[in-house]
Amino acid sequence: MKDLPFIMPRTPFAQAWSAIGGLETRIGKRVLRRDSLEDRLADISLAINFAKSHLTSGGSEIEDKQDSEGHILAFCVDWRHAKDPESARQDAERIATYCEALNLKVIRYEKQPFYDVYPFDPDKGWALRDMLNELVIKNGVLYLGDSQTDNSAFRASSVGVGVIHNETSLKALDCDYLVKFEHVPDFLNALLMNDLLFSSEFPMITVNPNRWRK
């Protein structure tokens, strides 16, 4: 859900990236964007200007999500560090109502003091399938995610592994397996030592009791 300027410097080992919930994808030097995106940018601009002028509580933030050319495609309203949380929450709700009136997609996260605003519903599964088609990869894909927004990508992958932390709702994840957040480094090291072949026998891996695959 982050943008390419955030992701790419942190992942120099990668050859392809999909950012902002699939709104922009980069494969090598080629950049792909979702169809009809241009039609919604004016509304995103209206919404972010409204948000910046109405989120007045100290410590609250608006995080822009920009494409590789610097255009704002989406944004996050975040009041986790607000000095007056209740006032900040009320401001955030007014902003969300304004965004929804513009038919923008407001993505909330259960009990979290932040939400994302997108031009339309992001689809990580679509983004993953589109990337795999470009790379001509049909199977052998492991997807790692930690929220309900990852469900479509879990379904589009060969193996879906959900990351569990204090904010995770297990019933909301449509993944095959689970790994605790603190064990992710051990999991990645296990993959490296096993030539990037996943095994459900890794000691830090458990079966998701609510998995969608039977």
CYANA upper distance limits for C-alpha pairs under 8 A (distance plus 0.5 A):
  1 MET  CA     19 ALA  CA      6.47
  1 MET  CA     20 ILE  CA      4.71
  1 MET  CA     21 GLY  CA      5.24
  1 MET  CA     22 GLY  CA      8.45
  2 LYS  CA      6 PHE  CA      6.96
  2 LYS  CA      7 ILE  CA      7.18
  2 LYS  CA     19 ALA  CA      6.34
  2 LYS  CA     20 ILE  CA      5.64
  2 LYS  CA     21 GLY  CA      8.16
  2 LYS  CA     65 LYS  CA      7.16
  3 ASP  CA      7 ILE  CA      6.71
  3 ASP  CA     19 ALA  CA      5.48
  3 ASP  CA     20 ILE  CA      5.66
  3 ASP  CA     65 LYS  CA      5.95
  3 ASP  CA     66 GLN  CA      6.43
  3 ASP  CA     67 ASP  CA      7.02
  4 LEU  CA      8 MET  CA      6.12
  4 LEU  CA     17 TRP  CA      8.05
  4 LEU  CA     18 SER  CA      8.24
  4 LEU  CA     19 ALA  CA      6.18
  4 LEU  CA     20 ILE  CA      8.33
  4 LEU  CA     24 GLU  CA      8.39
  4 LEU  CA     66 GLN  CA      8.12
  4 LEU  CA     67 ASP  CA      7.12
  4 LEU  CA     68 SER  CA      6.88
  5 PRO  CA      9 PRO  CA      7.58
  5 PRO  CA     66 GLN  CA      8.04
  5 PRO  CA     67 ASP  CA      8.12
  5 PRO  CA     68 SER  CA      7.12
  6 PHE  CA     10 ARG  CA      7.68
  7 ILE  CA     11 THR  CA      6.84
  7 ILE  CA     19 ALA  CA      8.22
  8 MET  CA     12 PRO  CA      6.76
  8 MET  CA     17 TRP  CA      8.15
 15 GLN  CA     27 ILE  CA      6.84
 15 GLN  CA     28 GLY  CA      6.30
 16 ALA  CA     25 THR  CA      8.05
 16 ALA  CA     26 ARG  CA      6.12
 16 ALA  CA     27 ILE  CA      4.84
 16 ALA  CA     28 GLY  CA      6.61
 16 ALA  CA    131 MET  CA      8.28
 17 TRP  CA     25 THR  CA      6.15
 17 TRP  CA     26 ARG  CA      5.72
 17 TRP  CA     27 ILE  CA      6.97
 18 SER  CA     22 GLY  CA      5.93
 18 SER  CA     23 LEU  CA      8.14
 18 SER  CA     24 GLU  CA      6.47
 18 SER  CA     25 THR  CA      4.69
 18 SER  CA     26 ARG  CA      6.85
 18 SER  CA    127 ALA  CA      7.09
 18 SER  CA    128 LEU  CA      8.02
 18 SER  CA    131 MET  CA      8.09
 19 ALA  CA     23 LEU  CA      6.84
 19 ALA  CA     24 GLU  CA      5.85
 19 ALA  CA     25 THR  CA      6.51
 20 ILE  CA     24 GLU  CA      7.04
 20 ILE  CA     65 LYS  CA      7.46
 20 ILE  CA     74 ALA  CA      8.07
 20 ILE  CA    122 PRO  CA      8.24
 21 GLY  CA    122 PRO  CA      5.41
 21 GLY  CA    123 ASP  CA      6.47
 21 GLY  CA    124 LYS  CA      5.91
 21 GLY  CA    127 ALA  CA      7.90
 22 GLY  CA     33 ARG  CA      8.43
 22 GLY  CA     34 ARG  CA      7.82
 22 GLY  CA    122 PRO  CA      6.85
 22 GLY  CA    123 ASP  CA      6.73
 22 GLY  CA    124 LYS  CA      6.16
 22 GLY  CA    126 TRP  CA      7.82
 22 GLY  CA    127 ALA  CA      5.17
 22 GLY  CA    128 LEU  CA      8.34
 23 LEU  CA     33 ARG  CA      6.09
 23 LEU  CA     34 ARG  CA      5.67
 23 LEU  CA     37 LEU  CA      8.26
 23 LEU  CA     73 LEU  CA      8.37
 23 LEU  CA    122 PRO  CA      7.69
 23 LEU  CA    127 ALA  CA      8.39
 24 GLU  CA     31 VAL  CA      7.53
 24 GLU  CA     32 LEU  CA      6.22
 24 GLU  CA     33 ARG  CA      5.03
 24 GLU  CA     34 ARG  CA      7.10
 24 GLU  CA     67 ASP  CA      7.29
 25 THR  CA     31 VAL  CA      6.17
 25 THR  CA     32 LEU  CA      5.50
 25 THR  CA     33 ARG  CA      6.80
 25 THR  CA    127 ALA  CA      8.14
 25 THR  CA    131 MET  CA      7.94
 26 ARG  CA     30 ARG  CA      6.06
 26 ARG  CA     31 VAL  CA      4.89
 26 ARG  CA     32 LEU  CA      6.69
 27 ILE  CA     31 VAL  CA      6.99
 27 ILE  CA    131 MET  CA      8.26
 33 ARG  CA     37 LEU  CA      7.97
 36 SER  CA     40 ARG  CA      7.85
 37 LEU  CA     41 LEU  CA      7.28
 37 LEU  CA    119 PRO  CA      7.79
 40 ARG  CA     44 ILE  CA      6.92
 40 ARG  CA    119 PRO  CA      6.17
 41 LEU  CA     45 SER  CA      6.65
 41 LEU  CA     72 ILE  CA      8.19
 41 LEU  CA     73 LEU  CA      7.05
 41 LEU  CA    119 PRO  CA      7.69
 42 ALA  CA     46 LEU  CA      6.84
 43 ASP  CA     47 ALA  CA      6.61
 43 ASP  CA    102 LEU  CA      7.10
 43 ASP  CA    104 LEU  CA      8.19
 43 ASP  CA    119 PRO  CA      8.21
 44 ILE  CA     48 ILE  CA      6.62
 44 ILE  CA     72 ILE  CA      8.14
 44 ILE  CA     73 LEU  CA      7.35
 44 ILE  CA     74 ALA  CA      7.18
 44 ILE  CA    104 LEU  CA      8.14
 44 ILE  CA    118 TYR  CA      8.10
 44 ILE  CA    119 PRO  CA      6.96
 45 SER  CA     49 ASN  CA      6.70
 45 SER  CA     72 ILE  CA      8.04
 46 LEU  CA     50 PHE  CA      6.73
 47 ALA  CA     51 ALA  CA      6.57
 47 ALA  CA     95 ILE  CA      8.29
 47 ALA  CA     98 TYR  CA      7.72
 47 ALA  CA     99 CYS  CA      6.32
 47 ALA  CA    102 LEU  CA      8.48
 48 ILE  CA     52 LYS  CA      6.58
 48 ILE  CA     75 PHE  CA      7.76
 49 ASN  CA     53 SER  CA      6.84
 50 PHE  CA     54 HIS  CA      6.64
 50 PHE  CA     95 ILE  CA      7.62
 51 ALA  CA     55 LEU  CA      6.33
 51 ALA  CA     62 ILE  CA      8.01
 51 ALA  CA     77 VAL  CA      8.39
 51 ALA  CA     92 ALA  CA      8.47
 51 ALA  CA     95 ILE  CA      6.16
 52 LYS  CA     56 THR  CA      8.35
 52 LYS  CA     62 ILE  CA      7.31
 54 HIS  CA     91 ASP  CA      6.86
 54 HIS  CA     95 ILE  CA      7.67
 55 LEU  CA     60 SER  CA      7.30
 55 LEU  CA     61 GLU  CA      8.20
 55 LEU  CA     88 ALA  CA      7.34
 55 LEU  CA     91 ASP  CA      6.03
 55 LEU  CA     92 ALA  CA      7.10
 55 LEU  CA     95 ILE  CA      8.37
 56 THR  CA     60 SER  CA      7.88
 56 THR  CA     88 ALA  CA      7.91
 56 THR  CA     91 ASP  CA      7.96
 57 SER  CA     82 ALA  CA      6.77
 57 SER  CA     83 LYS  CA      7.35
 57 SER  CA     84 ASP  CA      7.03
 57 SER  CA     87 SER  CA      7.29
 57 SER  CA     88 ALA  CA      5.90
 58 GLY  CA     82 ALA  CA      6.06
 58 GLY  CA     83 LYS  CA      6.07
 58 GLY  CA     84 ASP  CA      7.87
 59 GLY  CA     79 TRP  CA      7.31
 59 GLY  CA     80 ARG  CA      8.34
 59 GLY  CA     81 HIS  CA      5.53
 59 GLY  CA     82 ALA  CA      4.59
 59 GLY  CA     83 LYS  CA      6.38
 60 SER  CA     77 VAL  CA      8.28
 60 SER  CA     78 ASP  CA      6.33
 60 SER  CA     79 TRP  CA      4.85
 60 SER  CA     80 ARG  CA      7.51
 60 SER  CA     81 HIS  CA      6.66
 60 SER  CA     82 ALA  CA      5.41
 60 SER  CA     88 ALA  CA      7.40
 61 GLU  CA     77 VAL  CA      6.67
 61 GLU  CA     78 ASP  CA      5.66
 61 GLU  CA     79 TRP  CA      6.80
 62 ILE  CA     75 PHE  CA      7.25
 62 ILE  CA     76 CYS  CA      6.14
 62 ILE  CA     77 VAL  CA      5.45
 62 ILE  CA     78 ASP  CA      6.77
 63 GLU  CA     75 PHE  CA      5.92
 63 GLU  CA     76 CYS  CA      5.46
 63 GLU  CA     77 VAL  CA      7.18
 63 GLU  CA     78 ASP  CA      8.14
 64 ASP  CA     72 ILE  CA      6.76
 64 ASP  CA     73 LEU  CA      8.40
 64 ASP  CA     74 ALA  CA      6.90
 64 ASP  CA     75 PHE  CA      5.01
 64 ASP  CA     76 CYS  CA      7.12
 65 LYS  CA     72 ILE  CA      6.15
 65 LYS  CA     73 LEU  CA      6.39
 65 LYS  CA     74 ALA  CA      5.56
 65 LYS  CA     75 PHE  CA      5.69
 65 LYS  CA     76 CYS  CA      8.22
 66 GLN  CA     70 GLY  CA      5.83
 66 GLN  CA     71 HIS  CA      5.70
 66 GLN  CA     72 ILE  CA      4.80
 66 GLN  CA     73 LEU  CA      6.11
 66 GLN  CA     74 ALA  CA      7.63
 67 ASP  CA     71 HIS  CA      5.91
 67 ASP  CA     72 ILE  CA      6.98
 67 ASP  CA     73 LEU  CA      7.11
 73 LEU  CA    118 TYR  CA      7.61
 73 LEU  CA    119 PRO  CA      7.65
 74 ALA  CA    116 ASP  CA      7.89
 74 ALA  CA    117 VAL  CA      6.13
 74 ALA  CA    118 TYR  CA      5.30
 74 ALA  CA    119 PRO  CA      7.20
 75 PHE  CA    116 ASP  CA      6.32
 75 PHE  CA    117 VAL  CA      5.90
 75 PHE  CA    118 TYR  CA      7.47
 76 CYS  CA    114 PHE  CA      7.47
 76 CYS  CA    115 TYR  CA      6.21
 76 CYS  CA    116 ASP  CA      4.80
 76 CYS  CA    117 VAL  CA      6.61
 77 VAL  CA     92 ALA  CA      7.41
 77 VAL  CA    114 PHE  CA      5.91
 77 VAL  CA    115 TYR  CA      6.01
 77 VAL  CA    116 ASP  CA      6.81
 77 VAL  CA    117 VAL  CA      8.35
 78 ASP  CA    113 PRO  CA      6.77
 78 ASP  CA    114 PHE  CA      4.75
 78 ASP  CA    115 TYR  CA      7.22
 79 TRP  CA     85 PRO  CA      7.41
 79 TRP  CA     88 ALA  CA      6.68
 79 TRP  CA     89 ARG  CA      7.57
 79 TRP  CA     92 ALA  CA      8.43
 79 TRP  CA    113 PRO  CA      6.12
 79 TRP  CA    114 PHE  CA      6.55
 80 ARG  CA     85 PRO  CA      8.13
 80 ARG  CA    113 PRO  CA      5.91
 80 ARG  CA    114 PHE  CA      7.44
 81 HIS  CA     85 PRO  CA      8.33
 82 ALA  CA     88 ALA  CA      6.93
 84 ASP  CA     88 ALA  CA      6.64
 85 PRO  CA     89 ARG  CA      6.48
 86 GLU  CA     90 GLN  CA      6.81
 87 SER  CA     91 ASP  CA      6.81
 88 ALA  CA     92 ALA  CA      6.61
 89 ARG  CA     93 GLU  CA      6.68
 89 ARG  CA    113 PRO  CA      7.94
 90 GLN  CA     94 ARG  CA      6.88
 91 ASP  CA     95 ILE  CA      6.88
 92 ALA  CA     96 ALA  CA      6.65
 93 GLU  CA     97 THR  CA      6.66
 94 ARG  CA     98 TYR  CA      6.83
 95 ILE  CA     99 CYS  CA      6.72
 96 ALA  CA    100 GLU  CA      6.64
 96 ALA  CA    106 VAL  CA      7.15
 97 THR  CA    101 ALA  CA      6.73
 98 TYR  CA    102 LEU  CA      7.14
 99 CYS  CA    103 ASN  CA      7.13
 99 CYS  CA    104 LEU  CA      5.98
 99 CYS  CA    105 LYS  CA      8.02
 99 CYS  CA    106 VAL  CA      7.71
 99 CYS  CA    117 VAL  CA      8.01
100 GLU  CA    104 LEU  CA      5.75
100 GLU  CA    105 LYS  CA      7.14
100 GLU  CA    106 VAL  CA      7.33
104 LEU  CA    117 VAL  CA      7.25
104 LEU  CA    118 TYR  CA      6.52
104 LEU  CA    119 PRO  CA      5.57
104 LEU  CA    120 PHE  CA      6.37
105 LYS  CA    117 VAL  CA      6.13
105 LYS  CA    118 TYR  CA      5.53
105 LYS  CA    119 PRO  CA      6.51
105 LYS  CA    120 PHE  CA      5.60
105 LYS  CA    121 ASP  CA      6.20
106 VAL  CA    115 TYR  CA      7.34
106 VAL  CA    116 ASP  CA      6.28
106 VAL  CA    117 VAL  CA      5.14
106 VAL  CA    118 TYR  CA      7.01
107 ILE  CA    115 TYR  CA      6.10
107 ILE  CA    116 ASP  CA      5.56
107 ILE  CA    117 VAL  CA      6.74
107 ILE  CA    118 TYR  CA      8.22
108 ARG  CA    112 GLN  CA      8.11
108 ARG  CA    114 PHE  CA      7.66
108 ARG  CA    115 TYR  CA      5.24
108 ARG  CA    116 ASP  CA      7.21
109 TYR  CA    114 PHE  CA      7.79
109 TYR  CA    115 TYR  CA      6.93
118 TYR  CA    122 PRO  CA      7.70
123 ASP  CA    127 ALA  CA      6.85
123 ASP  CA    149 THR  CA      8.23
123 ASP  CA    152 SER  CA      7.32
123 ASP  CA    153 ALA  CA      8.43
124 LYS  CA    128 LEU  CA      6.51
124 LYS  CA    149 THR  CA      7.77
124 LYS  CA    150 ASP  CA      6.83
124 LYS  CA    152 SER  CA      6.58
124 LYS  CA    153 ALA  CA      5.77
125 GLY  CA    129 ARG  CA      6.65
125 GLY  CA    150 ASP  CA      8.05
125 GLY  CA    151 ASN  CA      8.04
125 GLY  CA    152 SER  CA      4.82
125 GLY  CA    153 ALA  CA      4.20
125 GLY  CA    154 PHE  CA      7.77
125 GLY  CA    155 ARG  CA      7.65
125 GLY  CA    156 ALA  CA      6.13
126 TRP  CA    130 ASP  CA      6.52
126 TRP  CA    152 SER  CA      8.05
126 TRP  CA    153 ALA  CA      7.95
127 ALA  CA    131 MET  CA      6.63
128 LEU  CA    132 LEU  CA      6.62
128 LEU  CA    153 ALA  CA      6.88
128 LEU  CA    156 ALA  CA      7.62
129 ARG  CA    133 ASN  CA      6.59
129 ARG  CA    156 ALA  CA      7.17
130 ASP  CA    134 GLU  CA      6.85
131 MET  CA    135 LEU  CA      6.74
132 LEU  CA    136 VAL  CA      6.25
132 LEU  CA    137 ILE  CA      5.51
132 LEU  CA    138 LYS  CA      7.34
133 ASN  CA    137 ILE  CA      6.79
133 ASN  CA    138 LYS  CA      8.05
139 ASN  CA    157 SER  CA      8.09
139 ASN  CA    158 SER  CA      6.65
140 GLY  CA    157 SER  CA      8.39
140 GLY  CA    158 SER  CA      6.26
140 GLY  CA    159 VAL  CA      8.35
141 VAL  CA    157 SER  CA      5.84
141 VAL  CA    158 SER  CA      5.51
141 VAL  CA    159 VAL  CA      6.91
142 LEU  CA    157 SER  CA      6.49
142 LEU  CA    158 SER  CA      6.40
142 LEU  CA    159 VAL  CA      5.22
142 LEU  CA    160 GLY  CA      6.41
142 LEU  CA    161 VAL  CA      7.91
142 LEU  CA    198 PHE  CA      8.37
143 TYR  CA    153 ALA  CA      7.53
143 TYR  CA    154 PHE  CA      6.61
143 TYR  CA    157 SER  CA      6.57
143 TYR  CA    158 SER  CA      8.34
143 TYR  CA    159 VAL  CA      6.79
143 TYR  CA    160 GLY  CA      5.45
143 TYR  CA    161 VAL  CA      6.63
144 LEU  CA    154 PHE  CA      8.36
144 LEU  CA    160 GLY  CA      6.71
144 LEU  CA    161 VAL  CA      5.44
144 LEU  CA    162 GLY  CA      6.40
144 LEU  CA    163 VAL  CA      7.45
145 GLY  CA    150 ASP  CA      6.25
145 GLY  CA    154 PHE  CA      8.40
145 GLY  CA    160 GLY  CA      8.40
145 GLY  CA    161 VAL  CA      7.10
145 GLY  CA    162 GLY  CA      5.66
145 GLY  CA    163 VAL  CA      6.34
146 ASP  CA    150 ASP  CA      7.42
146 ASP  CA    162 GLY  CA      5.82
146 ASP  CA    163 VAL  CA      5.20
146 ASP  CA    164 ILE  CA      7.02
146 ASP  CA    168 THR  CA      7.36
146 ASP  CA    173 LEU  CA      8.29
147 SER  CA    151 ASN  CA      8.02
147 SER  CA    162 GLY  CA      8.34
147 SER  CA    168 THR  CA      7.25
147 SER  CA    169 SER  CA      8.25
147 SER  CA    172 ALA  CA      7.98
147 SER  CA    173 LEU  CA      7.11
148 GLN  CA    172 ALA  CA      6.13
148 GLN  CA    173 LEU  CA      6.17
148 GLN  CA    174 ASP  CA      8.39
150 ASP  CA    154 PHE  CA      6.68
150 ASP  CA    173 LEU  CA      8.30
151 ASN  CA    155 ARG  CA      6.83
151 ASN  CA    173 LEU  CA      6.72
151 ASN  CA    174 ASP  CA      5.86
151 ASN  CA    175 CYS  CA      7.56
152 SER  CA    156 ALA  CA      6.81
153 ALA  CA    157 SER  CA      6.70
154 PHE  CA    159 VAL  CA      7.68
154 PHE  CA    160 GLY  CA      5.25
154 PHE  CA    161 VAL  CA      8.12
154 PHE  CA    174 ASP  CA      7.01
154 PHE  CA    175 CYS  CA      6.07
155 ARG  CA    160 GLY  CA      7.85
155 ARG  CA    174 ASP  CA      7.79
155 ARG  CA    175 CYS  CA      7.96
159 VAL  CA    175 CYS  CA      8.24
159 VAL  CA    176 ASP  CA      7.10
159 VAL  CA    177 TYR  CA      8.50
160 GLY  CA    174 ASP  CA      8.47
160 GLY  CA    175 CYS  CA      5.17
160 GLY  CA    176 ASP  CA      5.72
160 GLY  CA    177 TYR  CA      6.87
161 VAL  CA    175 CYS  CA      6.14
161 VAL  CA    176 ASP  CA      6.57
161 VAL  CA    177 TYR  CA      5.24
161 VAL  CA    178 LEU  CA      5.83
161 VAL  CA    179 VAL  CA      7.42
162 GLY  CA    173 LEU  CA      7.44
162 GLY  CA    175 CYS  CA      6.33
162 GLY  CA    176 ASP  CA      8.18
162 GLY  CA    177 TYR  CA      6.67
162 GLY  CA    178 LEU  CA      5.21
162 GLY  CA    179 VAL  CA      6.76
163 VAL  CA    168 THR  CA      8.44
163 VAL  CA    178 LEU  CA      6.44
163 VAL  CA    179 VAL  CA      5.63
163 VAL  CA    180 LYS  CA      6.11
163 VAL  CA    181 PHE  CA      6.07
163 VAL  CA    184 VAL  CA      8.19
164 ILE  CA    168 THR  CA      6.12
164 ILE  CA    170 LEU  CA      8.26
164 ILE  CA    178 LEU  CA      7.23
164 ILE  CA    179 VAL  CA      6.50
164 ILE  CA    180 LYS  CA      5.09
164 ILE  CA    181 PHE  CA      5.94
165 HIS  CA    180 LYS  CA      6.80
165 HIS  CA    181 PHE  CA      5.97
169 SER  CA    173 LEU  CA      7.60
170 LEU  CA    210 ASN  CA      7.91
171 LYS  CA    210 ASN  CA      6.61
173 LEU  CA    210 ASN  CA      8.14
173 LEU  CA    211 ARG  CA      7.91
174 ASP  CA    210 ASN  CA      7.73
174 ASP  CA    211 ARG  CA      5.84
174 ASP  CA    212 TRP  CA      5.86
175 CYS  CA    208 ASN  CA      7.28
175 CYS  CA    211 ARG  CA      6.00
175 CYS  CA    212 TRP  CA      7.40
176 ASP  CA    207 VAL  CA      6.79
176 ASP  CA    208 ASN  CA      6.00
176 ASP  CA    211 ARG  CA      5.71
176 ASP  CA    212 TRP  CA      7.81
176 ASP  CA    213 ARG  CA      7.43
177 TYR  CA    200 SER  CA      8.31
177 TYR  CA    205 ILE  CA      7.09
177 TYR  CA    206 THR  CA      6.11
177 TYR  CA    207 VAL  CA      4.94
177 TYR  CA    208 ASN  CA      5.24
177 TYR  CA    211 ARG  CA      8.13
178 LEU  CA    205 ILE  CA      6.30
178 LEU  CA    206 THR  CA      5.74
178 LEU  CA    207 VAL  CA      6.60
178 LEU  CA    208 ASN  CA      6.22
179 VAL  CA    183 HIS  CA      7.02
179 VAL  CA    184 VAL  CA      7.19
179 VAL  CA    187 PHE  CA      8.33
179 VAL  CA    204 MET  CA      6.59
179 VAL  CA    205 ILE  CA      5.74
179 VAL  CA    206 THR  CA      7.12
180 LYS  CA    184 VAL  CA      7.13
180 LYS  CA    204 MET  CA      8.05
183 HIS  CA    187 PHE  CA      6.72
183 HIS  CA    204 MET  CA      6.98
184 VAL  CA    188 LEU  CA      6.67
185 PRO  CA    189 ASN  CA      6.66
186 ASP  CA    190 ALA  CA      6.59
186 ASP  CA    204 MET  CA      8.09
187 PHE  CA    191 LEU  CA      6.80
187 PHE  CA    202 PHE  CA      8.08
187 PHE  CA    204 MET  CA      7.18
187 PHE  CA    205 ILE  CA      8.37
188 LEU  CA    192 LEU  CA      6.83
189 ASN  CA    193 MET  CA      6.68
190 ALA  CA    194 ASN  CA      6.61
190 ALA  CA    202 PHE  CA      7.82
191 LEU  CA    195 ASP  CA      6.83
191 LEU  CA    196 LEU  CA      5.05
191 LEU  CA    197 LEU  CA      6.54
191 LEU  CA    198 PHE  CA      6.75
192 LEU  CA    196 LEU  CA      5.73
194 ASN  CA    198 PHE  CA      8.04
200 SER  CA    205 ILE  CA      6.64
200 SER  CA    206 THR  CA      7.74
200 SER  CA    207 VAL  CA      8.27
201 GLU  CA    205 ILE  CA      7.47
207 VAL  CA    211 ARG  CA      8.41
